[in-house]
């Protein structure tokens, strides 16, 4: 969907501005005498001016406003400074610190009962969560913003309606997504906003495409395309072409799908819009694959993989999770401190009761009264002890939860260190090789034959690096509890055939014969994507350790009443006995060179073992040095 995730724009409706002034005018005003609150607002205005021009300058001005506002306890100014700093941090991709700034601004705006500012803060928090992929949190904050900003008119709620519709689309709640998109479209129509109409018509069309209502989708997407062409909106044109391509893929009209996808790619490449380029490459890959054009399918598949989201998004998500965990830890520690204070007060009460008891023991005359009082006091002591036990149990429980969270954070940190170690070790060689090749080509010192030879060598290293990135992404998500299995009923024969086609070029290069013994349907019930990853890694390993003339055989058989067994057998060089114990010991990074000195990723077999076990199966191997290896794994059969 096309979205309006624009932070801070709603502030024009809820915050009094100083007027449209150039940065030179604002800087000049800083040199003039002014009240401290006025100075805070001047720094804030400068920060807002630099939002989408220079993020570092925006942060610098926000920090100056924050420092001065705190010094004079100007709470509204503190809230504005936190908000504008959060906007600048989002533009730099620093989502955890941005989230913290917006939460600080929200606390103050709610304390001061400034509904408009609170609504804007909720909107900004929703955008941060959306950027990190947390649709549930994003919807929760967008809806809070919508409730607070409705009194400010349709223009204030239009982007919120579009953003909420996008979140419901990502969550596959298409009926709600359509309702919000139609409401947004009506606002755009009433305001004669052609750009808003083009965006909402596109979103309605895309939702219909996702629901399988292809004719309705074509109608809305064509209307959006015409508006975008009239406006000269290149991005809107590319979005419309790309979604029309997906619609015709769904209708199995692959020639039209290829045409629209190529138009989208042609239109979006000059602007460097990676999202549109990736989507267009994916549609072209599917269309060519289904028409049997394996060469084009593989080309666009490789382009799609190369432009996928980089690994650092995992680190940003981890930082956000750490921030939330630290917030929860602070809150729970505060609860423990309150309990300990309560306990201290009770101890003081007990001491006071003892003192009173001593004062009442004045003689025989009041002995009876003292005895009665002691009986009553004993009852109270029991109640106090019971209360202390209950509160001590609560303290112990809270500390156990904190210890569990600390253990989880240590695990995440260990995963981060392991990933950084692998990246620093395995990414340098291909990147340095590519850099050296480019420098030599610039100097013109290489012959055509040398360029071809070095390009092939660099290409091989880059292919290994691409596989490393894919394996690291899946392995990291699995380790950080971020991978969710999508079990389904599917035919293993299709998965095997597709992977045979994908490795054919690699096998032909090494003169390895790949044989597929899976000739009849073999129905399984598991996560298809992870099974595909396991099979592809095992086939790549088999080719890697095979020599010219060796064979690779794939077969599927019934393992027992509940499981199917998949076997990847090769006649390669086999695995030395002394290294066999290291294959499945959970050590990421263990690798050996192939028969053509191919470099491994060090994650393949570790990832295979984890993915097979997540699907409820087992993986093992048999190997004899010099005679080849057989890798077998099981997955559940379809009922």
C-alpha positions as CSV (number, residue, x, y, z in Angstrom):
1,X,0.0,0.0,0.0
2,X,0.9,3.7,-0.4
3,X,1.0,5.2,3.1
4,X,1.4,8.7,4.6
5,X,3.8,7.8,7.5
6,X,4.8,11.5,7.9
7,X,5.9,12.4,11.4
8,X,5.3,15.9,12.7
9,X,3.0,17.2,9.9
10,X,0.0,17.2,12.2
11,X,1.8,19.7,14.4
12,X,0.7,22.5,12.0
13,X,-2.8,21.9,13.3
14,X,-2.0,21.7,17.0
15,X,1.0,23.8,17.9
16,X,1.2,27.6,17.5
17,X,4.0,28.5,15.1
18,X,6.2,31.5,14.9
19,X,5.3,32.1,11.2
20,X,7.1,31.1,8.0
21,X,10.6,32.4,8.4
22,X,13.9,31.5,6.7
23,X,16.7,30.0,8.8
24,X,18.7,33.2,8.4
25,X,15.8,35.2,10.0
26,X,15.6,32.7,12.8
27,X,19.3,32.7,13.5
28,X,19.2,36.5,13.5
29,X,16.4,36.5,16.2
30,X,18.7,34.3,18.4
31,X,21.1,37.2,18.5
32,X,18.5,39.6,19.8
33,X,17.4,39.9,23.5
34,X,14.4,37.7,24.2
35,X,12.7,35.9,27.1
36,X,13.9,32.4,27.8
37,X,10.6,30.8,26.7
38,X,10.8,32.7,23.4
39,X,14.3,31.5,22.9
40,X,13.2,27.9,23.4
41,X,10.5,28.4,20.7
42,X,13.1,29.8,18.3
43,X,15.4,26.8,18.7
44,X,12.4,24.6,18.2
45,X,11.5,26.4,15.0
46,X,15.0,26.0,13.7
47,X,15.0,22.3,14.5
48,X,11.7,21.8,12.7
49,X,13.0,23.7,9.7
50,X,15.9,21.2,9.4
51,X,13.7,18.0,9.7
52,X,13.9,16.9,6.1
53,X,17.0,19.0,5.2
54,X,19.7,18.1,7.7
55,X,18.8,15.6,10.5
56,X,22.0,16.4,12.5
57,X,21.3,20.1,12.5
58,X,17.7,19.4,13.6
59,X,19.0,17.3,16.5
60,X,21.4,20.0,17.6
61,X,18.7,22.7,17.7
62,X,16.4,20.3,19.5
63,X,19.0,19.6,22.2
64,X,19.6,23.3,22.7
65,X,15.8,23.9,23.1
66,X,15.7,20.9,25.5
67,X,18.6,22.1,27.6
68,X,17.2,25.6,28.0
69,X,13.6,24.4,28.6
70,X,14.7,22.1,31.4
71,X,16.7,24.9,33.0
72,X,13.6,27.1,33.3
73,X,11.2,24.2,33.8
74,X,9.2,25.2,30.7
75,X,7.3,21.9,30.3
76,X,5.5,22.7,27.1
77,X,8.9,23.6,25.6
78,X,10.4,20.4,26.9
79,X,7.6,18.4,25.2
80,X,8.1,20.3,21.9
81,X,11.9,19.7,22.0
82,X,11.5,16.0,22.6
83,X,9.0,15.7,19.8
84,X,11.2,17.5,17.2
85,X,14.2,15.5,18.2
86,X,12.2,12.3,17.8
87,X,11.3,13.3,14.3
88,X,14.9,13.9,13.3
89,X,16.0,10.6,14.9
90,X,13.4,8.7,12.8
91,X,14.8,10.3,9.6
92,X,18.2,8.9,10.6
93,X,16.7,5.4,11.3
94,X,17.4,5.5,15.0
95,X,14.1,4.1,16.0
96,X,14.8,3.1,19.7
97,X,16.0,6.6,20.7
98,X,13.2,8.2,18.6
99,X,10.6,6.1,20.5
100,X,12.1,7.2,23.8
101,X,11.8,10.9,22.8
102,X,8.2,10.6,21.7
103,X,7.3,8.7,24.9
104,X,8.9,11.6,27.0
105,X,6.9,14.1,25.0
106,X,3.7,12.1,25.5
107,X,4.1,12.0,29.3
108,X,4.4,15.8,29.4
109,X,1.5,16.5,27.0
110,X,-0.8,14.2,29.0
111,X,0.3,15.8,32.2
112,X,-0.6,19.2,30.8
113,X,-3.8,18.0,29.2
114,X,-2.9,19.2,25.7
115,X,-5.0,16.9,23.6
116,X,-3.7,18.1,20.2
117,X,-0.1,17.6,21.2
118,X,-0.9,14.2,22.7
119,X,-2.6,13.1,19.5
120,X,0.4,14.1,17.5
121,X,2.7,12.1,19.8
122,X,0.5,9.0,19.5
123,X,0.7,9.3,15.8
124,X,4.5,9.6,15.9
125,X,4.8,6.6,18.2
126,X,2.6,4.6,15.8
127,X,4.9,5.5,12.9
128,X,8.0,4.3,14.8
129,X,6.3,0.9,15.6
130,X,5.1,0.7,12.0
131,X,8.7,1.3,10.8
132,X,9.9,-1.6,13.0
133,X,7.1,-4.0,11.8
134,X,5.0,-4.0,15.0
135,X,1.6,-3.6,13.4
136,X,-0.3,-4.3,16.6
137,X,1.4,-1.5,18.5
138,X,1.2,0.8,15.5
139,X,-2.6,0.3,15.2
140,X,-3.1,0.9,18.9
141,X,-1.3,4.2,18.8
142,X,-2.8,5.4,15.5
143,X,-6.3,4.8,16.9
144,X,-5.5,6.8,20.0
145,X,-4.3,9.6,17.8
146,X,-7.4,9.4,15.6
147,X,-9.7,9.8,18.7
148,X,-7.8,12.9,19.9
149,X,-7.5,14.6,16.6
150,X,-11.0,14.2,15.2
151,X,-12.0,17.7,16.6
152,X,-9.3,19.3,14.4
153,X,-11.2,18.4,11.1
154,X,-10.9,16.0,8.2
155,X,-7.4,17.2,7.1
156,X,-5.9,16.2,10.4
157,X,-7.3,12.6,10.3
158,X,-6.8,11.9,6.6
159,X,-3.2,10.5,7.0
160,X,-4.2,8.6,10.1
161,X,-7.0,6.8,8.2
162,X,-4.5,5.9,5.4
163,X,-2.0,4.6,7.9
164,X,-4.5,2.6,9.9
165,X,-5.8,1.0,6.7
166,X,-2.2,0.0,5.8
167,X,-1.7,-1.6,9.2
168,X,-4.9,-3.7,8.8
169,X,-3.8,-4.6,5.3
170,X,-0.5,-5.9,6.7
171,X,-2.4,-7.9,9.3
172,X,-4.7,-9.3,6.5
173,X,-7.8,-7.7,8.1
174,X,-9.0,-6.6,4.7
175,X,-12.6,-5.6,5.6
176,X,-11.4,-3.0,8.1
177,X,-8.7,-1.9,5.7
178,X,-11.3,-1.2,3.0
179,X,-13.5,0.8,5.5
180,X,-10.7,3.1,6.5
181,X,-9.5,3.5,2.9
182,X,-13.0,4.5,1.7
183,X,-13.4,7.0,4.5
184,X,-10.0,8.6,3.5
185,X,-11.1,8.6,-0.2
186,X,-14.3,10.5,0.7
187,X,-12.2,13.2,2.6
188,X,-9.9,13.6,-0.5
189,X,-12.9,13.9,-2.8
190,X,-14.6,16.6,-0.6
191,X,-11.3,18.5,-0.5
192,X,-10.7,18.1,-4.3
193,X,-7.3,16.6,-3.4
194,X,-6.2,14.8,-6.5
195,X,-3.1,13.4,-4.9
196,X,-5.0,12.0,-1.9
197,X,-7.6,10.5,-4.3
198,X,-4.9,8.8,-6.3
199,X,-3.3,7.3,-3.1
200,X,-6.6,6.0,-1.7
201,X,-7.9,4.6,-5.0
202,X,-4.6,2.7,-5.3
203,X,-4.9,1.4,-1.8
204,X,-8.5,0.2,-2.4
205,X,-7.4,-1.5,-5.6
206,X,-4.5,-3.3,-3.9
207,X,-6.7,-4.5,-1.1
208,X,-9.1,-6.0,-3.7
209,X,-6.1,-7.7,-5.3
210,X,-5.1,-9.2,-2.0
211,X,-8.7,-10.4,-1.5
212,X,-8.8,-12.0,-5.0
213,X,-11.3,-9.5,-6.4
214,X,-9.3,-8.9,-9.6
215,X,-11.8,-7.1,-11.7
216,X,-12.6,-4.6,-8.9
217,X,-8.8,-4.2,-8.4
218,X,-8.2,-3.4,-12.1
219,X,-10.9,-0.7,-12.0
220,X,-9.5,1.2,-9.0
221,X,-5.9,0.8,-10.1
222,X,-6.6,2.2,-13.5
223,X,-8.3,5.2,-12.0
224,X,-5.3,5.8,-9.7
225,X,-2.9,5.4,-12.7
226,X,-4.8,8.1,-14.7
227,X,-4.7,10.5,-11.8
228,X,-1.0,9.9,-11.1
229,X,-0.1,10.4,-14.8
230,X,-2.1,13.7,-14.7
231,X,-0.2,14.8,-11.6
232,X,3.2,13.7,-13.0
233,X,3.6,11.5,-9.9
234,X,6.3,9.0,-11.1
235,X,6.1,7.0,-7.8
236,X,2.3,6.7,-8.0
237,X,2.6,5.6,-11.6
238,X,5.2,2.9,-10.6
239,X,3.0,1.7,-7.7
240,X,-0.1,1.4,-10.1
241,X,1.9,-0.5,-12.7
242,X,3.3,-2.9,-10.1
243,X,-0.1,-3.7,-8.6
244,X,-1.6,-4.2,-12.0
245,X,1.2,-6.7,-12.7
246,X,0.3,-8.6,-9.5
247,X,-3.4,-8.6,-10.5
248,X,-2.7,-10.2,-13.9
249,X,-0.4,-12.7,-12.2
250,X,-3.4,-13.7,-10.1
251,X,-5.5,-13.9,-13.2
252,X,-2.8,-16.1,-14.8
253,X,-2.4,-13.6,-17.7
254,X,1.4,-13.7,-17.5
255,X,2.2,-11.7,-20.6
256,X,0.2,-8.7,-19.3
257,X,1.8,-9.2,-15.9
258,X,5.3,-9.1,-17.4
259,X,4.4,-6.0,-19.4
260,X,3.2,-4.0,-16.4
261,X,6.0,-5.2,-14.1
262,X,8.6,-4.1,-16.7
263,X,6.9,-0.7,-17.0
264,X,7.0,-0.4,-13.2
265,X,10.7,-1.3,-13.1
266,X,11.6,1.0,-16.0
267,X,9.7,3.9,-14.3
268,X,11.1,3.4,-10.7
269,X,14.8,2.6,-11.5
270,X,15.8,6.2,-12.2
271,X,14.5,7.3,-8.8
272,X,16.2,4.4,-7.0
273,X,13.0,3.3,-5.1
274,X,14.2,0.0,-3.7
275,X,10.8,-1.1,-2.5
276,X,9.2,-0.7,-6.0
277,X,12.2,-2.4,-7.7
278,X,12.1,-5.4,-5.3
279,X,8.3,-5.8,-5.8
280,X,8.7,-5.5,-9.6
281,X,11.5,-8.1,-9.7
282,X,9.4,-10.5,-7.5
283,X,6.4,-10.3,-9.9
284,X,8.7,-10.8,-12.9
285,X,10.3,-13.8,-11.2
286,X,7.0,-15.4,-10.6
287,X,5.6,-14.7,-14.1
288,X,8.7,-16.0,-15.9
289,X,8.9,-19.0,-13.6
290,X,5.3,-20.0,-14.3
291,X,5.8,-19.6,-18.0
292,X,8.8,-21.9,-17.9
293,X,11.4,-19.2,-18.7
294,X,14.0,-20.3,-16.0
295,X,16.8,-18.0,-17.2
296,X,14.8,-14.8,-16.8
297,X,13.2,-16.2,-13.6
298,X,16.6,-16.8,-12.0
299,X,17.9,-13.3,-13.1
300,X,15.0,-11.4,-11.5
301,X,15.1,-13.7,-8.4
302,X,18.8,-12.8,-7.9
303,X,18.0,-9.1,-8.3
304,X,15.2,-9.4,-5.8
305,X,17.4,-11.1,-3.2
306,X,20.3,-8.6,-3.7
307,X,18.0,-5.7,-2.7
308,X,16.2,-7.2,0.3
309,X,16.2,-5.4,3.6
310,X,19.7,-5.4,5.1
311,X,20.7,-7.3,8.2
312,X,20.9,-4.2,10.4
313,X,17.1,-4.1,10.7
314,X,17.5,-7.0,13.1
315,X,19.8,-4.9,15.3
316,X,17.3,-2.0,15.3
317,X,14.5,-4.3,16.3
318,X,16.7,-5.7,19.1
319,X,17.5,-2.2,20.4
320,X,13.8,-1.4,20.5
321,X,13.1,-4.6,22.4
322,X,15.9,-3.7,24.8
323,X,14.4,-0.3,25.4
324,X,11.0,-1.8,26.2
325,X,12.6,-4.3,28.4
326,X,14.5,-1.6,30.3
327,X,11.3,0.3,30.7
328,X,9.6,-2.7,32.2
329,X,12.6,-3.4,34.4
330,X,12.5,0.2,35.7
331,X,8.8,-0.1,36.5
332,X,9.2,-3.4,38.3
333,X,12.2,-2.2,40.3
334,X,10.0,0.8,41.3
335,X,7.4,-1.6,42.5
336,X,10.0,-3.5,44.6
337,X,11.2,-0.3,46.2
338,X,7.6,0.5,47.2
339,X,7.2,-2.9,48.7
340,X,10.4,-2.5,50.7
341,X,9.3,0.9,52.0
342,X,6.0,-0.7,53.1
343,X,7.9,-3.4,54.8
344,X,10.1,-0.8,56.7
345,X,7.0,1.0,57.8
346,X,5.6,-2.2,59.2
347,X,8.8,-2.9,61.1
348,X,8.5,0.6,62.7
349,X,4.9,-0.1,63.6
350,X,6.0,-3.4,65.4
351,X,8.7,-1.5,67.3
352,X,6.1,1.1,68.4
353,X,3.8,-1.7,69.6
354,X,6.6,-3.2,71.7
355,X,7.3,0.1,73.4
356,X,3.6,0.5,74.2
357,X,3.6,-2.9,75.8
358,X,6.5,-2.0,78.1
359,X,4.8,1.2,79.2
360,X,1.6,-0.7,80.2
361,X,3.5,-3.1,82.4
362,X,3.4,-0.8,85.5
363,X,2.4,-3.1,88.2
364,X,0.2,-5.9,89.5
365,X,-2.9,-3.6,89.4
366,X,-2.9,-3.6,85.6
367,X,-1.6,-7.2,85.1
368,X,-4.9,-8.5,83.8
369,X,-5.1,-5.6,81.3
370,X,-1.5,-6.5,80.2
371,X,-2.4,-10.2,79.7
372,X,-5.4,-9.3,77.6
373,X,-3.4,-6.8,75.6
374,X,-0.7,-9.5,75.0
375,X,-3.3,-11.9,73.7
376,X,-4.6,-9.3,71.3
377,X,-1.1,-8.3,70.3
378,X,-0.3,-11.9,69.5
379,X,-3.1,-12.1,67.0
380,X,-1.9,-8.9,65.4
381,X,1.6,-10.3,65.2
382,X,0.3,-13.3,63.3
383,X,-1.5,-11.1,60.9
384,X,1.6,-9.0,60.4
385,X,3.7,-12.1,59.8
386,X,1.3,-13.4,57.2
387,X,1.2,-10.1,55.5
388,X,5.0,-10.0,55.5
389,X,5.2,-13.5,54.0
390,X,2.8,-12.5,51.2
391,X,4.8,-9.4,50.4
392,X,8.1,-11.2,50.5
393,X,6.6,-13.8,48.1
394,X,5.6,-10.9,45.7
395,X,9.2,-9.5,45.9
396,X,10.7,-12.9,45.1
397,X,8.4,-13.3,42.2
398,X,9.2,-9.9,40.8
399,X,12.9,-10.6,41.1
400,X,12.6,-13.9,39.3
401,X,10.9,-12.2,36.4
402,X,13.6,-9.6,36.2
403,X,16.3,-12.4,36.2
404,X,14.5,-14.1,33.3
405,X,14.4,-10.9,31.4
406,X,18.1,-10.3,32.0
407,X,18.9,-13.8,30.8
408,X,16.9,-13.2,27.6
409,X,18.7,-9.9,27.0
410,X,22.1,-11.7,27.5
411,X,21.0,-14.3,24.9
412,X,20.1,-11.5,22.4
413,X,23.5,-9.8,23.0
414,X,25.3,-13.1,22.4
415,X,23.4,-13.6,19.1
416,X,24.4,-10.0,18.1
417,X,28.1,-10.7,18.9
418,X,28.0,-14.0,16.9
419,X,26.4,-12.3,13.9
420,X,28.9,-9.4,14.0
421,X,31.8,-11.9,14.2
422,X,30.5,-13.8,11.1
423,X,30.0,-10.6,9.2
424,X,33.4,-9.2,9.9
425,X,35.0,-12.5,8.9
426,X,33.1,-13.5,5.8
427,X,32.0,-10.2,4.2
428,X,35.5,-8.6,3.8
429,X,36.9,-10.9,1.2
430,X,34.2,-10.5,-1.6
431,X,33.8,-6.8,-0.9
432,X,37.6,-6.2,-1.1
433,X,37.8,-8.3,-4.2
434,X,35.0,-6.3,-5.8
435,X,36.7,-3.0,-4.8
436,X,40.0,-4.1,-6.2
437,X,38.4,-5.1,-9.5
438,X,36.6,-1.8,-9.9
439,X,39.9,0.2,-9.1
440,X,41.8,-1.9,-11.7
441,X,39.1,-1.4,-14.3
442,X,39.1,2.4,-13.7
443,X,42.9,2.5,-14.2
444,X,42.5,0.5,-17.5
445,X,45.3,-1.9,-16.7
446,X,43.3,-5.1,-17.3
447,X,42.7,-7.0,-20.5
448,X,39.2,-8.2,-21.5
449,X,40.3,-11.8,-20.6
450,X,41.5,-10.7,-17.2
451,X,38.3,-8.7,-16.6
452,X,36.2,-11.8,-17.4
453,X,38.3,-14.1,-15.3
454,X,38.3,-11.8,-12.2
455,X,34.5,-11.1,-12.7
456,X,33.8,-14.8,-12.5
457,X,35.9,-15.1,-9.3
458,X,34.2,-12.1,-7.7
459,X,30.8,-13.4,-8.8
460,X,31.4,-16.7,-7.1
461,X,32.3,-14.9,-3.8
462,X,29.3,-12.7,-4.1
463,X,27.0,-15.7,-4.6
464,X,28.4,-17.2,-1.4
465,X,27.8,-13.9,0.3
466,X,24.2,-13.7,-0.8
467,X,23.6,-17.2,0.5
468,X,25.3,-16.2,3.8
469,X,23.0,-13.2,4.1
470,X,19.9,-15.4,3.5
471,X,21.0,-18.0,6.0
472,X,22.0,-15.4,8.6
473,X,18.6,-13.7,8.4
474,X,16.7,-16.9,8.9
475,X,19.1,-18.2,11.6
476,X,19.0,-14.9,13.5
477,X,15.2,-14.7,13.4
478,X,15.0,-18.3,14.6
479,X,17.5,-17.6,17.5
480,X,15.6,-14.4,18.5
481,X,12.2,-16.1,18.5
482,X,11.3,-13.9,15.5
483,X,10.5,-16.7,13.0
484,X,6.9,-18.0,12.9
485,X,6.2,-21.3,11.1
486,X,3.3,-21.2,8.6
487,X,2.4,-24.8,8.3
488,X,0.5,-25.9,5.2
489,X,-0.3,-28.9,3.0
490,X,2.1,-29.0,0.0
491,X,3.7,-31.4,-2.6
492,X,7.3,-32.1,-1.9
493,X,7.8,-33.0,-5.6
494,X,7.2,-29.4,-6.6
495,X,9.8,-28.1,-4.0
496,X,12.4,-30.6,-5.3
497,X,11.8,-29.8,-9.0
498,X,12.1,-26.0,-8.3
499,X,15.4,-26.5,-6.5
500,X,16.7,-28.8,-9.2
501,X,16.1,-26.0,-11.7
502,X,17.8,-23.4,-9.5
503,X,21.0,-25.4,-9.0
504,X,21.3,-26.7,-12.5
505,X,23.7,-23.9,-13.6
506,X,26.0,-24.6,-10.5
507,X,25.9,-28.3,-11.2
508,X,26.7,-28.0,-14.9
509,X,29.7,-25.7,-14.1
510,X,31.2,-28.5,-12.0
511,X,30.1,-31.3,-14.4
512,X,27.9,-32.8,-11.6
513,X,24.8,-34.8,-12.7
514,X,21.7,-34.1,-10.7
515,X,19.0,-36.8,-10.7
516,X,15.5,-36.4,-9.4
517,X,13.9,-39.7,-8.3
518,X,10.7,-37.9,-7.0
519,X,8.3,-38.7,-9.8
520,X,5.0,-38.9,-7.9
521,X,3.2,-36.6,-5.5
522,X,4.5,-36.6,-1.9
523,X,2.2,-34.6,0.4
524,X,3.7,-33.0,3.5
525,X,2.4,-30.8,6.3
526,X,5.0,-28.3,7.4
527,X,6.4,-24.8,6.8
528,X,7.1,-24.9,3.0
529,X,9.5,-21.9,3.1
530,X,11.8,-23.5,5.7
531,X,11.7,-26.9,4.0
532,X,12.8,-25.2,0.8
533,X,15.7,-23.6,2.7
534,X,16.9,-26.9,4.2
535,X,16.7,-28.7,0.8
536,X,18.5,-25.9,-1.1
537,X,21.4,-25.8,1.5
538,X,21.8,-29.6,1.4
539,X,21.9,-29.6,-2.4
540,X,24.4,-26.7,-2.5
541,X,26.6,-28.6,0.0
542,X,26.4,-31.8,-2.1
543,X,27.5,-30.0,-5.3
544,X,30.2,-28.1,-3.3
545,X,31.9,-31.3,-2.2
546,X,31.4,-33.2,-5.6
547,X,34.0,-33.6,-8.4
548,X,33.5,-33.6,-12.1
549,X,31.6,-36.8,-13.1
550,X,30.0,-37.2,-9.6
551,X,26.3,-37.6,-9.2
552,X,23.6,-36.1,-6.9
553,X,20.4,-38.0,-6.3
554,X,17.2,-36.7,-4.6
555,X,14.6,-39.1,-3.3
556,X,11.5,-39.1,-1.1
557,X,10.2,-42.1,0.9
558,X,7.8,-42.9,3.7
559,X,9.8,-42.9,7.0
560,X,6.9,-44.2,9.1
561,X,3.2,-43.6,9.6
562,X,3.7,-39.9,10.6
563,X,6.8,-38.7,8.7
564,X,8.3,-38.5,5.2
565,X,12.0,-38.9,4.7
566,X,13.9,-36.7,2.1
567,X,17.4,-37.9,1.0
568,X,20.1,-35.9,-0.7
569,X,22.8,-38.3,-1.8
570,X,26.1,-37.6,-3.6
571,X,29.1,-39.5,-4.8
572,X,31.5,-36.8,-3.8
573,X,34.6,-36.9,-1.6
574,X,32.7,-37.6,1.6
575,X,33.4,-36.2,5.1
576,X,36.6,-37.1,7.1
577,X,35.7,-39.1,10.2
578,X,37.5,-36.6,12.5
579,X,35.2,-33.8,11.2
580,X,31.8,-35.6,11.3
581,X,31.2,-34.9,14.9
582,X,31.4,-31.2,14.3
583,X,28.6,-30.9,11.7
584,X,25.5,-30.7,14.0
585,X,27.1,-29.6,17.3
586,X,25.4,-26.1,17.0
587,X,28.6,-24.3,16.2
588,X,27.7,-21.6,13.7
589,X,30.8,-20.6,11.6
590,X,32.3,-24.1,11.1
591,X,33.1,-24.7,7.4
592,X,35.5,-26.4,5.0
593,X,36.4,-25.5,1.4
594,X,34.7,-27.4,-1.5
595,X,36.4,-29.5,-4.2
596,X,36.9,-26.3,-6.3
597,X,38.0,-24.4,-3.2
598,X,34.5,-22.9,-2.8
599,X,34.1,-21.0,0.5
600,X,31.2,-22.0,2.7
601,X,28.9,-19.7,4.8
602,X,29.4,-21.6,8.0
603,X,25.7,-21.4,8.8
604,X,24.1,-23.9,6.4
605,X,24.0,-27.1,8.4
606,X,23.3,-25.3,11.7
607,X,20.3,-23.6,10.1
608,X,19.1,-26.8,8.5
609,X,19.1,-28.6,11.9
610,X,17.2,-25.8,13.7
611,X,14.6,-25.5,10.9
612,X,14.0,-29.3,10.6
613,X,13.6,-29.5,14.4
614,X,11.2,-26.5,14.4
615,X,9.0,-28.5,11.9
616,X,9.0,-31.5,14.3
617,X,11.5,-33.6,12.3
618,X,15.0,-35.0,12.6
619,X,18.1,-34.7,10.4
620,X,21.2,-37.0,10.2
621,X,23.8,-38.2,7.7
622,X,25.9,-41.1,6.6
623,X,29.3,-40.6,5.0
624,X,32.4,-42.5,4.0
625,X,35.5,-40.6,2.9
626,X,36.1,-40.8,-0.8
627,X,32.7,-42.5,-1.5
628,X,30.2,-39.7,-0.9
629,X,27.6,-38.6,1.7
630,X,23.8,-39.0,2.2
631,X,21.9,-36.4,4.2
632,X,18.4,-37.3,5.4
633,X,15.7,-35.4,7.2
634,X,12.1,-36.0,8.1
635,X,9.0,-33.8,8.1
636,X,5.4,-34.6,9.0
637,X,3.2,-36.2,6.4
638,X,-0.1,-34.6,5.3
639,X,-3.2,-36.3,6.8
